[in-house]
Amino acid sequence: MSDRIAIIGISGSGKSRLARELGARSGLPVVQMDALFWSGSWRPVPEAEYLAAHECLIESERWIIEGYVDAAMAGRLRRAD
């Protein structure tokens, strides 16, 4: 199995469920992009903060990241297996 998996799709498409199932089977840590992008009360974090956190995350050796299409997605896909 891969060590870095990117799951991308629209809202309600089953990304979170698939990520949780793959995480349970593989032992890979699961990260939801919503947790990185949104702060309390569904307010977006500052863009520079989000991009720095995303860059740090994708440099990790093992992950499943589920999320949506955004400007940082290209880096995520480059690192994914």
Secondary structure, DSSP 8 states (H G I E B T S, - for coil): --SEEEEE--TTSSHHHHHHHHHHHH---EEEHHHHHEEGGGEE--HHHHHHHHHHHHTSSSEEEEE---TTHHHHHHH--
